[in-house]
């Protein structure tokens, strides 16, 4: 490790003890930025990176609620307001048993750079709770969401902090939280994105992260004079992002051969076509079933407790969760001919896995660039709410494609190396940093 990065990280680790996910996210960015900052002393003098790595505000609160048996339950809630230099805090709410301060700080930190890359005026934040909506009734989820928002409402607003959905938070949860916010504030404002289409939501918001991941990969392929057409694609996850990444990759002529969930993955050598995808959507979104049921229905292989990176492919789209691709997985992908990785999830590749990608000079789209489509359309939803209008599906999709092309161009601008190889990791980190850093300097030490 660069001694300058080591010194910087020693300070971060001392201040944020035990927060391994946060350390990982900061180190990945620091390795790109420290050499750049050394060449641009104004950022060093203003201690911009040190300031970006420290949240502007951390809110932690209890969430008491009553389950269907009449018993009182207590969960912990968080909101990390990371950076507001270029706009109101913007980032999702996650409900999952693994949620803790470290994970939310890592996600909030990543969000700062991701939101900057979109070119929209959005700061970075993240929040959530260790509440698990799986297995809960609609009534229990509603009671929890109302209790959660009864505290959070005082810290958010359309010009302050605009949350969205994330893992465990879909249309149902957003609806319950938005309803409670409206009830408490007595106003109808665009304080939440991912809302229902009938009450302020934007068309293609559910599709945006998955679509954007594929659009970014397509831009990387174009640089090589290539496309998705005829490519074999492995996808992890089977939730929102994975479903719509599958949909768009199919539209582009690819063959998708895997999907997964926390219990294992299915391998369909004939490809997951539109009809099979509709089954997956019903299975996961309505029946809340397991992906193994796909294997039973279509007579394909199911690998219990495994991840899909052992399957031969041209393109890998990790769309599940953080650190799902290890160094060994990355080596297997490259060995099997994979030459494109576009991250639909946040930080799904470990640092050692990323090193494998870069050493083998494959096309690697890091999450802060490749999965920025979701927050991009959230920003477009905010714009529509402010203007009290609604754009067509075609208009929103066109704007999303344009934003993903602009993100790719920013990554190319800051990531191209002397031999022509585009280091999208450096490009996304530096490109996202410059806009925020310049705004922070212009606003003084605040």
C-alpha positions, 0 to 999 in steps of 0.5 A: 500500500502507498505509505500516504494511503496507509497514513490516511487510513490509520487515522480513519481506522482509529476514528472509526474502530471496528467499521470494516465495511466503511474502512474498505470503501474509504481505502478503495477511494483513497488509493485512487485519490491520494496520488491525484490530490498530491498533484492538486495541492488545493485539495490537500491544503483544504483537507477535502478527503478527510472532510468527505470521509467524516459524516456531516451528521449521524442520527441513531434512534430506537424504533418501538412497534407492536407486532400482530401478537400484541408484543412490543418489539424494538429495533434500531434506526439510522440516518447517515447524512454524509455530504451536502456540498452539491445538494440535499442528502440523497440515498436509500433506506435499507431494512435488513438484519445486517444493517449497522453503522459501518454498512450505512457509513460505507453506503453513504460514503459511496453515495456521495461519489455516485450522486456527483457522477450523475451530474444532478445536484444531489448530496450523499446519505444513507439510512435504515434499520436492522428490522427484517420485513421478511415473514412480517405481515403488511400490518406489522410492516406498516406499524414499523414504518410508521414508528420509524418515520415518527422519528426520522421525519424531523431530520428530512425534507425536500430541500434537506434530505430525500430518502429512497428505497433500498434492500428490504424497502420497496413500494409497500414500505415507501408508501407507509413511510411517505404516508406517515411523513405526510400525516406528521408534516401536513404537507405533500412534498417530494421528500421520498423517491420510489413513490407509487406512480399514482402519487408522485412517483416516476416511471421506470424508477423500479427499473432504473438501477438494473437498466443503468447497470446494463447501459453502463456495460453497453458503453464499456463494450462500445469502446471495444466496438462490441455489444451485448448481442450474443453474450452469455451473462451471469447475474446474481440476485433475483430482486429488483436490480437483477430482474431489470438488469435481466430484462434490459440485457435480454432486450440487447440480445444477451443470454442470461444463464443465472440468477440467485438468492441468499440460499443458492443459484440456478443455472439455465443453459438455455437462457432466462427468456422473457416468459421465465423472467415474468415467472421470477418476478411473480415468484420474488415480488408476489409469492416471496418464494425462493429461486430454487423453485425456478429450478423445480419448475424448469428442470434446471440445476440449482446450486445450494449455498453457492454463488454463480461466478463458477459459471462460464460467461462473457459478462458478469452483473453482480446485483445482490450485495456487498463483497459477493465476489472474492479474489477466487471468484474473480480469478474463476470469472477471468479464467472462464473468459469473462471480460466485463464486470458491471456492478449492479450492487454496492461494492459487490467485489472485494478489494482483492477481486478488483485487483484481479480485474485490473491486473487482467485489464478487463472492462470493470464498471464499479458500483458507484458508476455502473449502478448510479441509474437508480439515484439518477431517476430518483433525482429525475423524480424529485425534479418532476415533483418540484415542477408538479408534472410527470414525464413519459416512460420514453422521456425518463428512459432517454434521460437515464441513458443520457446520464449513464453515457455522461457517467461513462464519459466522466470515468473515461476522462479521468480514468484513461491511462497512457496505454489507452486502458480505461481504469474505470475505478480511478475514473469514477473516484476522481470524477466523482470527487472533483465536483464535490471537492470544488464545491466544498472549497468554494463554500469554505471550511464548514 
